[in-house]
Amino acid sequence: SLVGGEGSAAYGQFDDWDTGNYSRVHELELILELTARYAGMENACEDGNSDDSCNDIPAECYRSATGQCHDWRIGHGLTDVDAAMALARTLQLMRDQDGDGLVDHPEYTVWDAWDIYESMMVETSIPINTDRVSHSWKGDWNHFNNGASGAVYYTEDSHYVWIPNGTTQLEARFVPTEFDLDTAQGGALQLEIDLGEDGSNDAQGSCSRVSDAWICDLDVESSHWNSWAHFDVVGQAFTFLGLLNDPEFFESRIPYTVDVTLTLDLSEPVDISIEQRPDFYSDLDPALPSDSYDSDNDGMLTFTRPVYDQQAVAMLIQPKVVESTDEKDGFFSAFSDLFSNYFGTASFFFLFVILSALGIGYLVRSSRIDEPKVLISTSIDAELLED
């Protein structure tokens, strides 16, 4: 276990917790915990909670056997997929150094890879020949009723898109599945867009219905550059079959997709580098150029992205010497090691010994002279002594 031991209240009732096999963790769990993000999510006193005196929050975090911060609310923090992949790939490169897919060096551990894995995570700038970038996601808008109080609860459908320098136009395509005959469900949803996160709905009056999709076309001002645009889904829905069931547990569920395309002015070079938010994931990808794109702008748009430099890690791998504390097991153990280390030579020597023994046996047998056996009859006088 990575969270037990002295100073913690965990598993103290097990005397063999530190040595028992039932308390072991998988390498994958160790990788995720070593690379998790804890900063910014540590225990804190929540506003509006009058029942919590906040007198049991330690000044410094408790550190598990990983050496990283840990608490019983969020564990070691949020999973950092990029860092976890880098650590796992580093361990794989250490164990399979010739790249044939077989483990040649099982002596390397996660801790060995932990010492050098950060050298794999570097940034590079990639030129892209386009003036458009895009981001897409999907979600489920739903709500459920609280039968006791009559309150209605909705899911959180917020999403964020980065607006880089030079953005002149934002086009969003919102496609909700508002009607479902299988569940007799109907609804009406809309997409809200807040440029610059100033609390206003900039999409109001800028969206039009085309078939089953909402198309929103917004002009983007320079004041919105280098900031996040907040997207949210709002509306109402009703499931008719809920009348025949318990309304507290019958949810209205409307799946939807959102596709956002940004058009950029490339009169000046534009570099896109996104610092990910810890609460919502977002990214931008190259899209097909607009009809007005000029090939003279090739290379004016670059993406600065984190990449994995496997060669840098491969150069840092050092041979690992494993000291064996096992005693020799005698002749048969040495004989087995001989075959393991020198299979070809040992096999030839063993075959030579067998053939030599067979040859010597044959010569000995051939040299024997079989003579006739003479049966000699000898009378043996026995005297019976009587008492």
Buried (B, 14 or more C-beta within 10 A) or exposed (E): BBBBBEEBEBBEEEEEBEEEEEBEEEEEEBBBBBBBBBEEBBBEEEEEEEEEEEEEEEEEBEEBBBEBBBBEEBBBBBBBEBBBBBBBBBBBBBBBBEEEEEEEBEEBBBEBBBEBBBBBBEEEEEEBEBBBBBBEBEBEBBBBBEEEEEEEEBBEBBBBBBBBBBBEBBBBBBBBBBBBEEBBBBBEBBBBBBBBEEEEBBBEEBBEEEEEBBBBEBEBEEEBBEBBBBBBBEBEBEBEEBEEEEBEEBBBBBBBBBBBBBBBBBEEEBBBEBEBEEEBEBBBEBBEBEEEBEEEBBEBBBBEBBEBBBEEBBEBBEEEEEEEEEEEEEEEEEEEEBEEEEEEEBEEEEEEEEEEEEEEEEEEEEEEEEEEEEEEEEEEEEEEEEE
